Amino acid sequence: MRSWVLLPACAALCFGGQGSSGSPDALVVRAVYAKLVHATKVRALREYVYDAQSKEPDIADSLVISLSDIQTGPLSDILGRRLSELVTKPSGSVLRTAPGTWTHRTEEGMELEGAMASLRWADAKYLTEDWDVPMSRVLGAIDPGYSRYAAFSVNLAFDGRKRQYAAMFLFGEDEAGKPMILPVDHIIGIPALSGILTAPALPQPLLLPEYAARPRVSDFIKSLQASPQCIPEPQSGLCCDETTGKCGVRSEAWPVPASASAIQDAAAFASDGLSAEIVRPIPLDSTWCTLHNADGPSNPQSQSDTGGHIDGDHYINVSYTGHCTYSGCAPCGVTCHVSTDSLDAEDVGLTWGWVLSDFLHVVGTNTAQVDGGGANQSCSAGAGAGVRSCLFGLCNVTVTVGVSGSSVQISSDGFWTGSTGLVYGGCPTAH
């Protein structure tokens, strides 16, 4: 048996087992987990680039995922199998994952986007009920458009803890012929992986010259370059090499329309295996501008609801802080940004749906940050949660976070939506 390992930098994967490990459906599985690894690095690097004096983040071992025994085929092949064989229950140690979007608005008014994700271990409630139910019953309760599956084993390590479990993806088409993908991973979360699947593949803000010059960012950007022999995966926007297991971004996707200099630098990175060097490093020996750095007060927010609960509730708790970060030499460059210092969204307690009919509450979260580059530009951040009740938790919850420099709007397709956000005033000029 071979394994595809999602290495932190190159996001390599390993595969093996029955079915076609090189099939398009297996490729989607590998690409989604690779994007999650990328997104966790982007979140750490976002905080890093805003402080020229900060210590370089140690992100080498922050998240490692390996996949093995990938089996693919039509759903008819697994109708007689048990749910417990294919999907691990959301019990014990789970990895709470909040995907999000980072938008950097330049002084010229261009908006650059990248995907981020925050992770934390949590101890989920233990489900003692038996999941030895036939897949025929489970599949009979979901959208009939699903027709194929990919089942596999996951090994993940994060922050000194490990977890091994079973997961599967379901594939099909809706009535309009549009692809449908349901990542049934109860340890990372269906909503989290669904959000990562469609998130931007390229971290455009990190390609700005003043950020790409920093060593950790430069190394990360180089690691994202896909190999020439990779196979494109259109749903995720990544390209994966079956020989090496590396999933990355194809070279033609690299130029970013931020400014003439940014396009030139991004194109240089994309050519020749991203070997070009940025020649405009941040003047790290200058501290005058950084003396103007200013942080706003901590802004904690929370919402909760008891709908569908016998006891307990579902909730979202978030804490924000606004920042004005100055860099370079006079006249100083300035960026307004809001940090999401903590995010906790959970469903705790006993629900009527689970007691009466094996329905679980599924919690989805989403975040967005819009940063303002230049004096007097405001910035903002938002985080929302949505809750749905589904048989054995087999459904997605879509949470939409609309954030601009001056407003935050949140919605979901759940029966409850929790909304939080902060708009921070523009940062003054420092000469």
C-alpha positions in Angstrom: 0.0 0.0 0.0 1.2 3.5 -0.9 0.3 6.7 0.9 -0.1 10.2 -0.4 1.2 12.6 2.3 0.2 16.2 2.4 3.4 17.9 3.4 3.1 21.3 4.9 5.0 23.1 2.2 4.4 21.2 -1.1 1.1 19.7 -0.1 2.0 16.3 -1.5 -0.4 13.5 -1.1 -0.2 9.7 -1.1 -2.7 7.1 -2.2 -3.4 3.5 -2.6 -6.0 0.8 -2.3 -8.8 -0.4 -4.4 -10.5 1.5 -7.2 -8.7 4.1 -9.4 -6.4 6.3 -7.2 -5.7 8.3 -10.3 -9.3 8.9 -11.1 -10.8 12.4 -11.4 -12.7 11.9 -8.2 -9.6 10.8 -6.3 -7.8 13.9 -7.7 -10.5 16.1 -6.1 -10.0 14.5 -2.7 -6.2 15.1 -2.8 -6.6 18.7 -4.1 -9.1 19.7 -1.3 -6.9 18.6 1.5 -3.9 20.2 -0.2 -5.9 23.5 -0.3 -6.6 23.2 3.4 -2.9 22.9 4.2 -2.2 25.9 2.0 -4.9 28.0 3.6 -3.6 27.4 7.2 -0.2 28.7 6.0 -1.7 31.8 4.5 -3.4 32.7 7.7 -0.2 32.5 9.7 1.7 34.5 7.0 -1.0 37.2 6.9 -0.2 38.2 10.5 3.5 37.9 9.8 3.7 40.3 6.9 2.0 43.1 8.8 4.9 43.5 11.2 8.4 43.9 9.6 10.0 43.3 13.0 8.1 40.2 13.9 9.7 36.8 14.4 9.4 34.5 11.4 6.5 32.1 12.0 7.4 28.4 12.4 4.8 26.9 10.0 6.8 23.9 8.8 4.9 21.3 10.9 1.6 23.1 11.6 -0.6 20.7 9.7 0.3 17.4 8.1 -2.3 15.2 6.4 -1.9 11.8 4.8 -4.5 9.9 2.8 -4.5 6.2 2.2 -6.6 3.3 0.8 -8.5 5.6 -1.6 -11.4 3.6 -3.1 -13.6 5.1 -5.9 -16.7 3.8 -7.8 -20.4 4.1 -8.2 -22.6 4.3 -5.1 -24.2 1.0 -6.0 -21.0 -0.6 -4.9 -21.4 0.4 -1.3 -25.2 0.1 -0.7 -24.6 -3.1 1.3 -21.8 -1.6 3.4 -22.2 0.0 6.9 -21.9 3.7 7.5 -19.4 3.0 10.4 -17.0 1.4 7.9 -16.8 4.5 5.7 -17.3 7.5 8.0 -16.0 8.1 11.5 -18.5 9.7 13.9 -17.9 13.3 15.0 -16.8 12.2 18.5 -13.7 12.7 20.6 -11.0 15.0 19.3 -12.1 17.0 16.2 -10.3 19.7 14.4 -12.5 22.8 14.3 -11.8 24.5 11.0 -12.9 27.9 10.0 -12.3 28.8 6.4 -12.2 32.4 5.2 -11.1 34.9 2.6 -8.4 37.5 2.9 -8.9 40.6 0.7 -6.2 43.2 0.4 -7.2 46.5 -1.1 -4.2 48.4 -2.5 -3.8 52.1 -2.6 -4.7 52.0 -6.3 -8.0 50.4 -5.4 -7.2 46.9 -6.7 -8.5 44.0 -4.6 -6.4 40.8 -4.2 -7.9 37.7 -2.6 -6.6 34.6 -0.9 -8.0 31.7 1.1 -7.2 31.3 4.8 -8.2 28.8 7.5 -7.9 28.7 11.3 -7.7 25.5 13.2 -8.1 24.4 16.8 -8.6 21.0 18.5 -11.8 20.5 20.4 -13.4 17.6 22.3 -16.7 16.9 20.7 -19.5 15.2 22.5 -19.3 11.4 22.4 -21.9 9.7 20.4 -22.5 6.3 21.9 -25.2 5.3 19.4 -24.4 2.6 16.9 -23.6 3.8 13.3 -23.8 0.2 11.9 -26.6 1.2 9.6 -26.6 0.2 5.9 -25.5 2.8 3.4 -28.7 2.2 1.5 -30.6 3.8 4.3 -28.2 6.8 4.5 -28.0 7.4 0.8 -31.8 7.2 0.5 -32.0 10.4 2.6 -29.7 12.6 0.6 -29.8 14.3 -2.8 -30.5 11.7 -5.6 -28.0 13.5 -7.8 -25.1 11.9 -6.1 -23.9 8.8 -8.0 -20.2 8.2 -7.1 -18.0 8.0 -4.0 -14.4 8.1 -2.9 -13.7 6.5 0.5 -10.3 6.7 2.2 -8.4 6.8 5.5 -7.1 10.1 6.9 -4.1 10.6 9.2 -3.7 14.1 10.4 -1.3 15.8 12.8 -1.6 19.3 14.2 -0.2 21.2 17.1 1.3 18.1 18.7 -1.9 15.9 18.4 -2.9 13.3 15.9 -6.0 11.6 14.7 -6.7 8.7 12.3 -10.2 8.2 10.9 -12.3 7.3 7.9 -14.0 9.7 5.5 -15.5 9.8 2.1 -16.6 12.2 -0.7 -19.8 11.9 -2.6 -20.0 13.1 -6.3 -22.8 13.8 -8.7 -24.6 16.4 -10.7 -27.6 18.6 -10.0 -30.6 19.0 -12.3 -28.7 21.6 -14.3 -25.7 19.3 -14.8 -23.5 21.3 -12.4 -21.1 19.1 -10.4 -22.0 18.4 -6.8 -19.4 17.4 -4.2 -20.1 16.5 -0.5 -16.9 15.9 1.6 -18.1 13.7 4.4 -15.3 14.3 6.9 -16.8 14.6 10.4 -13.4 15.4 12.1 -12.5 18.4 10.0 -16.1 19.1 9.0 -18.2 19.0 5.9 -18.8 22.8 5.8 -15.1 23.6 6.2 -13.9 21.3 3.4 -16.8 22.5 1.1 -15.7 26.1 1.7 -12.0 25.3 1.0 -13.0 23.5 -2.2 -14.3 26.6 -3.9 -11.9 29.1 -2.2 -9.3 31.0 -4.3 -6.3 28.7 -5.1 -3.8 31.5 -5.3 -2.9 33.7 -2.3 -2.8 36.9 -4.3 -2.0 39.4 -1.4 1.2 37.5 -0.7 2.5 38.2 -4.2 2.8 41.9 -3.5 6.5 42.7 -3.6 6.7 44.1 -0.1 5.3 40.8 1.2 6.9 38.3 -1.2 10.3 39.6 -0.3 10.1 38.2 3.2 11.9 34.8 3.5 9.0 32.7 4.8 6.6 34.1 2.2 9.0 33.6 -0.6 9.6 30.0 0.4 5.8 29.4 0.6 5.2 31.0 -2.8 7.8 28.8 -4.4 6.3 25.7 -2.8 3.0 26.4 -4.5 4.3 26.1 -8.1 2.8 23.0 -9.7 5.0 20.7 -11.7 4.9 20.8 -15.5 3.4 17.2 -15.7 0.6 17.9 -13.2 -3.0 17.0 -13.9 -5.4 20.0 -13.6 -8.3 19.6 -11.1 -10.9 22.1 -12.2 -13.2 22.1 -9.1 -10.4 23.2 -6.7 -8.2 25.1 -9.2 -5.1 23.1 -8.2 -3.0 20.9 -10.4 -1.6 17.6 -8.9 1.3 15.4 -9.9 0.5 11.7 -9.5 4.2 10.8 -9.4 5.4 13.1 -6.7 2.0 13.8 -5.0 2.5 17.6 -5.2 -0.6 19.8 -5.7 0.0 23.4 -6.6 -1.0 26.2 -8.9 -0.1 26.2 -12.6 2.3 28.8 -13.8 -0.2 30.6 -16.1 -2.4 31.4 -13.1 0.4 33.4 -11.3 0.4 37.0 -12.6 -1.7 39.2 -10.4 -3.3 42.4 -11.6 -2.4 44.6 -8.6 0.0 47.0 -10.3 2.6 47.0 -13.0 5.4 46.1 -10.6 3.3 43.4 -8.9 2.5 41.8 -12.3 6.1 41.9 -13.3 7.2 40.3 -10.0 4.5 37.6 -10.1 5.3 36.7 -13.6 9.0 36.4 -12.7 8.1 34.1 -9.8 5.9 31.9 -12.1 8.7 31.4 -14.7 11.6 29.1 -14.3 10.2 27.3 -11.3 9.7 30.5 -9.2 13.4 31.0 -9.0 13.4 34.8 -9.6 14.3 37.0 -6.7 12.4 40.1 -5.5 14.8 43.0 -5.5 12.8 45.4 -3.3 13.1 44.0 0.2 11.4 45.7 3.2 13.9 48.0 5.0 14.0 46.0 8.2 16.6 48.3 9.7 14.1 51.2 9.7 12.0 51.4 12.9 10.8 55.0 12.7 7.6 54.1 10.9 6.8 51.2 13.1 6.7 53.6 16.1 3.3 54.7 14.7 1.8 51.3 14.9 -1.5 51.4 16.8 -4.0 48.7 18.0 -7.6 49.3 18.9 -9.3 47.7 21.9 -10.3 44.1 22.0 -13.8 43.7 20.7 -15.5 40.4 21.8 -18.9 39.4 20.3 -21.2 36.4 20.8 -24.5 35.1 19.7 -26.4 31.9 20.7 -29.6 30.0 20.2 -31.4 27.0 21.7 -33.5 26.0 18.7 -33.9 22.2 18.5 -32.2 21.5 21.8 -33.4 19.6 24.8 -30.5 21.1 26.7 -27.5 23.2 25.6 -27.3 25.5 22.6 -25.4 26.5 19.5 -23.3 29.6 19.5 -20.5 31.7 18.0 -17.9 33.6 20.1 -15.4 35.9 18.3 -12.9 38.5 19.4 -11.6 41.2 17.0 -8.9 43.8 17.2 -8.3 46.6 14.7 -4.7 47.6 13.8 -2.8 50.3 12.0 0.5 49.0 10.8 3.2 51.3 9.4 6.3 50.1 7.4 9.1 51.3 5.3 10.8 54.8 5.5 9.1 58.2 5.5 6.6 58.7 4.0 5.5 55.5 5.7 3.3 52.9 4.1 0.3 52.0 6.2 -2.2 49.1 6.3 -5.5 49.0 8.2 -6.4 45.4 9.2 -8.6 43.6 11.6 -7.4 40.4 13.3 -9.7 37.7 14.4 -8.0 36.8 17.7 -10.3 33.9 18.6 -13.3 32.1 17.0 -15.4 29.5 18.7 -18.5 28.1 17.1 -20.1 25.0 18.6 -23.3 23.0 19.1 -23.4 21.6 22.6 -26.0 19.5 24.5 -28.7 17.1 23.5 -31.0 17.8 20.5 -34.5 16.5 19.7 -33.4 15.5 16.2 -30.8 13.1 17.4 -33.0 11.5 20.1 -35.9 11.0 17.8 -34.5 10.3 14.3 -30.6 10.2 14.1 -30.4 13.8 13.0 -27.3 15.8 14.0 -26.8 19.5 14.1 -24.1 20.5 11.6 -22.3 23.8 12.3 -20.7 25.7 9.5 -18.5 28.8 9.9 -17.0 31.3 7.5 -14.8 34.4 7.9 -13.6 37.3 5.8 -11.1 40.1 6.3 -10.8 43.2 4.1 -7.6 45.2 4.6 -7.0 48.7 3.5 -3.7 49.7 2.0 -3.0 53.4 2.3 -3.8 56.3 4.6 -7.4 56.8 5.8 -8.7 53.5 4.3 -11.0 51.6 6.7 -10.8 47.9 7.2 -13.2 45.2 8.4 -13.6 41.6 9.4 -16.6 39.3 9.8 -17.3 35.8 11.1 -20.6 33.9 10.9 -22.0 30.5 11.8 -25.0 28.6 10.5 -26.7 25.4 11.8 -28.6 22.7 9.9 -30.1 19.4 11.2 -29.4 16.4 8.9 -29.5 12.6 9.1 -26.1 11.5 10.6 -24.9 15.0 9.9 -24.5 14.3 6.2 -25.1 17.9 4.8 -23.3 21.1 4.2 -24.1 24.5 5.7 -23.3 27.4 3.5 -22.3 30.6 5.4 -21.8 33.8 3.4 -19.8 36.7 4.8 -20.0 39.9 2.8 -17.4 42.3 4.0 -16.4 45.7 2.6 -14.4 48.5 4.1 -17.5 49.9 5.8 -19.9 47.1 6.4 -20.3 43.4 7.3 -23.3 41.3 6.2 -23.7 37.6 7.0 -26.3 35.0 5.9 -26.6 31.2 5.8 -28.9 28.4 4.6 -29.3 27.1 8.1 -32.2 27.4 10.5 -30.0 29.7 12.6 -27.3 32.2 11.7 -24.9 33.8 14.1 -23.4 37.1 12.9 -20.3 39.0 14.2 -18.1 41.7 12.7 -16.0 44.8 13.2 -15.3 47.8 11.0 -12.2 49.7 12.0 -11.7 53.4 11.1 -9.0 54.5 8.6 -5.4 54.9 9.7 -3.8 58.4 9.5 -0.8 59.3 7.5 2.6 59.2 9.2 5.5 61.3 7.7 
